[in-house]
Structure formats: C-alpha cells, structure tokens
Amino acid sequence: MRLISLALAALLLLIQYPLWLGKGGMLAVADLRDQVALAQAHTDGLKARNAKLDSEVRDLREGLGAVEERARLELGMIKQNEIFVQVLRKDEQPVESMTVPPPPPPPKEAKSTVPGPTH
C-alpha cells in the first residue's frame, strides 16, 4: 500500500510540473502578463506624447499664437513698440534678445522762446 501511495504522489508531481513550470505553465503566464503590462504602459506614454505633438503641429499650422509663443520663449523676441522686462535671481544670467532694438526716436524740434513780430 505504501508503494502505491508513493507512486501516486510521484505521478501527481509529474502531472503538476507542466502546469507550473511547463511552456504554458502558470509561471510563464505570469511573466507574460508582466511583459504585457509594461508594454501597455510604454504604449500609453507614447500615445500621450504623440497626442501632444499632434496638438502642437495643429497649433503651428492653424494659428500664429503658438509661433509667437515659441519666438518669445525660445528666441527672446518681442514685438515692435513693446517693452521687455526681465526679472533675474541673484545667480541667473540675462537672456540675450534676438530682436533688433528699435531705432531711437527722432529729436524733437526746440521751440524758440524769443517772441517774434506780431501782425
């Protein structure tokens, strides 16, 4: 009887081996689930990035607001007759503007204070 019990236990272990450690076993399935979850997270990140880039392309094609914003932030450009004020911290260096400064205003004619002849 004892020999039959050992044989049945050995057969039970042999049957369990493919279920846990075989090609389609539980451990392989758990590993594949983890890989799918990682791939899904990566795909979601790429989809969000693509949506952001698509929105930026649409903004650049349709409106001048995005172009103006980029020119202001990345190139330091300002509009004509606009005053640019830059507030710096102690350790910051000023950003150099790519916009050509406007020419100085023409000098105003001085009015003479000497009274002229009256008619």
C-alpha positions as CSV (number, residue, x, y, z in Angstrom):
1,M,0.0,0.0,0.0
2,R,2.8,2.3,0.8
3,L,4.4,1.7,-2.6
4,I,1.2,2.6,-4.3
5,S,0.9,5.9,-2.3
6,L,4.4,6.9,-3.3
7,A,3.7,6.1,-6.9
8,L,0.5,8.1,-6.9
9,A,2.3,11.0,-5.2
10,A,5.1,10.8,-7.8
11,L,2.5,10.8,-10.6
12,L,0.7,13.7,-9.1
13,L,4.0,15.7,-9.0
14,L,4.7,14.8,-12.6
15,I,1.3,16.0,-13.6
16,Q,1.8,19.3,-11.7
17,Y,5.2,20.0,-13.4
18,P,3.8,21.1,-16.8
19,L,1.1,23.1,-15.0
20,W,3.6,25.2,-13.1
21,L,6.9,25.1,-14.9
22,G,6.0,24.0,-18.5
23,K,5.8,26.0,-21.6
24,G,2.2,27.2,-21.0
25,G,2.5,27.0,-17.2
26,M,1.4,29.4,-14.5
27,L,4.9,31.0,-14.1
28,A,5.2,31.6,-17.9
29,V,1.7,33.1,-18.0
30,A,2.5,35.4,-15.0
31,D,5.7,36.5,-16.7
32,L,3.9,37.3,-20.0
33,R,1.3,39.3,-18.1
34,D,4.0,41.4,-16.6
35,Q,5.5,42.0,-20.0
36,V,2.1,42.9,-21.5
37,A,1.6,45.4,-18.6
38,L,5.0,47.0,-19.2
39,A,4.4,47.2,-23.0
40,Q,0.9,48.7,-22.3
41,A,2.4,51.4,-20.0
42,H,5.1,52.2,-22.6
43,T,2.4,52.4,-25.4
44,D,0.2,54.7,-23.2
45,G,3.2,57.0,-22.7
46,L,3.9,57.1,-26.4
47,K,0.3,57.8,-27.2
48,A,0.3,60.7,-24.8
49,R,3.5,62.1,-26.4
50,N,2.0,61.6,-29.9
51,A,-1.2,63.5,-28.9
52,K,0.9,66.3,-27.5
53,L,3.0,66.5,-30.7
54,D,-0.1,66.3,-32.9
55,S,-1.7,69.2,-30.9
56,E,1.4,71.3,-31.3
57,V,1.6,70.6,-35.1
58,R,-2.1,71.6,-35.4
59,D,-1.4,74.8,-33.4
60,L,1.6,75.7,-35.6
61,R,-0.4,75.1,-38.8
62,E,-3.6,76.9,-37.9
63,G,-2.6,79.8,-35.6
64,L,0.1,82.3,-35.1
65,G,-0.3,82.2,-31.3
66,A,2.0,79.1,-31.0
67,V,4.6,80.6,-33.3
68,E,4.6,83.8,-31.3
69,E,4.8,82.0,-28.0
70,R,7.8,80.0,-29.2
71,A,9.5,83.1,-30.6
72,R,9.1,84.8,-27.2
73,L,10.2,81.9,-25.0
74,E,12.9,80.3,-27.1
75,L,14.3,83.2,-29.0
76,G,13.6,86.1,-26.6
77,M,11.8,88.1,-29.3
78,I,9.5,90.9,-28.6
79,K,7.0,92.9,-30.7
80,Q,7.7,96.4,-32.0
81,N,6.9,99.1,-29.5
82,E,6.9,96.6,-26.7
83,I,8.9,96.8,-23.6
84,F,10.7,93.7,-22.3
85,V,11.2,93.4,-18.6
86,Q,13.3,90.5,-17.3
87,V,13.5,89.8,-13.6
88,L,16.6,87.8,-12.6
89,R,17.5,85.9,-9.5
90,K,21.0,86.6,-8.0
91,D,22.6,83.6,-9.7
92,E,20.9,84.0,-13.1
93,Q,22.4,85.4,-16.3
94,P,20.2,87.7,-18.6
95,V,18.9,86.1,-21.7
96,E,20.0,87.9,-24.9
97,S,17.2,89.0,-27.1
98,M,17.3,88.1,-30.8
99,T,15.1,91.1,-31.7
100,V,16.8,94.1,-33.2
101,P,16.1,97.1,-30.9
102,P,14.0,99.9,-32.5
103,P,15.9,103.0,-33.6
104,P,15.8,105.9,-31.2
105,P,13.0,108.4,-31.7
106,P,13.9,111.5,-33.8
107,P,14.9,114.5,-31.8
108,K,12.1,117.0,-31.2
109,E,12.5,120.5,-32.6
110,A,13.2,123.0,-29.9
111,K,10.7,125.8,-29.8
112,S,12.2,129.3,-29.7
113,T,11.4,131.3,-26.6
114,V,12.1,134.6,-28.3
115,P,8.9,136.3,-29.3
116,G,8.6,137.1,-33.0
117,P,6.9,140.0,-34.7
118,T,3.1,140.1,-34.3
119,H,0.8,141.4,-37.0
